[in-house]
Amino acid sequence: MIYLGTDHAGFELKEEIKKYLQEQGEEIEDLGAFELNLDDDYPDFIVPVAKAVALRQASASAKATADKQGVFGIVFGGSGQGEAIVANRFKGVRAAVYYGGNLDIVKLSRQHNDANVLSLGARFLTKEQAIEVVKIWLATPFEGGRHQRRIEKIDQ
């Protein structure tokens, strides 16, 4: 399951990524925004995504199958920074920001940090770049091992 959320700054990019994910046969749930409204506030859309990921993550962790269930969120904003800050306030959510640059950052966010929310800076990415980032992020597994120990320390 992939939850999507955005404010006005990421609305158009969210719609493009949503279409891409649907074409790939991914199970998604769009938690808004559902229309372009320049006066909306990103917490109104990011909090539901973070809560959904946290709830599913907690349920999956109890069964030790989080990665197998594929509980993810993708959020969008102007820079992606505020969106990640909001998402990271929820236990079990590990949001990583990407707004351009070396794609190894995206891979490492999954491999080493088990990021389950990807926050994209829509003002800095083209549709094609964002699709490539999402593709890489979803395909990259968490390595576990010593990294799992670190994740557990964060959750404590």
N, C-alpha and C positions, 0 to 999 in steps of 0.2 A: 504494500500500500504506500502510495506517495501522496502526501497532503501538500496542497499549493496555497499560498497566500501572498497578497501584495496590497500596496496602496496605489495611488494614482501614478507614482513615478515608475513603477514596474508593471503597470497594467498591461500594456501592449506586449511586453516580453513574456509575461506570464501566459497570455493567450497563445503565443507562438509555441512556448514550451509545452503547454497543455496539449495543443494539437499534435506536436511531435510525440509526446508520451502516449497519447491515445493511438496514434498510428503504429507505435511499437508494441501495442497490446498491454501496456502497463495499467495496473489498477490505480486510479487516481481519485482523489476527492478534492474538489476546488472549494476552498473556504472563503473565497472573495479576495478582492473586490470583484463584483459582478458587472460593474459599469465604471466608466471613467468619471471620477468626481475629484476635482482638484482640491477640494476642501477636506478630503478624508484624512485620517490619521493612521499611520502604519500599525500601532499597537492593536487597533481594533481587528486587524486581520492576521497579525503574526501570533498573538496570544492563542487564538483557536488552533492554529497549526502546532504550536509548541505544546499545548495541552494534549492534543490528539497524539502526537509523537510520544510524549512522556507517558501517557496512559497505556498506549500499545507497547511501548518499550518496557514498562514495569510489568505488564502482563506477560510479555515474551521472555523477559529476564527470569521471571519466576519459573518458566519452563526451560530456560537456557537455550532458547531458539531465536533470539532477536534477529540475527543476521539471516537466518533461514526464512523468517517471515518477511524480511525486507520492509521494516518500518522506517520510513524516511519522510522528510519534509523539504520542500524547496520554497524559499521565500524570496521576494524581490523588493527592491527599493532603489532609491537614487544611487546610493553608494553601497548599500547592503550592510553598513555598519550598525545603524540603529536597530535594524531588523535582527541582526545576530545578538545584539545586547539584550533585546527583549526575549528572544528564544532561549538564551543561555541562563535566564533566571529560573528555569524550570528544571527540577531534578531529573536527571537521566537524559536531558537534551544536551547535545554537543554540536553547536552550530559553528560552521567555518565560513569565512567570507571569501568571495572571489570577485574581483572586478577587473581582472586583466593580469597579464604577465605570465610568468613561467607556470605551465600546467602541472609541474611536479607538486606544486602546493596543493592542488586538488587531490592528487593521488595520495600524498602524505596525510591529508586530513582524514582520509578513510583508513589507510594502512596503519598509521601510528596513533591516531586520535579517535578512531571509530566514530567520526562525525556522522550524525544522523539527520542533520539539517544543513542544507547548503543555502547560503545567503548570497544572492547575486546582485551586484551593483549594475542596475539596468542602464544607467547613464553612461557607462563605460564599456558596454559590450554590445556587439552586433548580435542579431538573431543566430547567425551561423556560429559565432564564438560560443554563445550560451548553449547551443545544442551540443557542441563538442565537449564543453565542460560537463554538462549533465551526463552525457554518454560515458565519459571517463569516470566521473564520480560514482555513478551507479554500478559500473563494471568492476570497480576496484574493491577488493575484499579487505577486511580488517585482518591484520597479521596475528593478533593475539600475543601470546608469549609475554615478554616483559612489558609490552604495551597494555595488556589486560590488567596487570598489577597497578599500573598508573591510573587507569580508568577507575578501578575500584577505590583508589585513594581519593580521587576527585569526588566520587559518590558518597564517601564517608563524611 
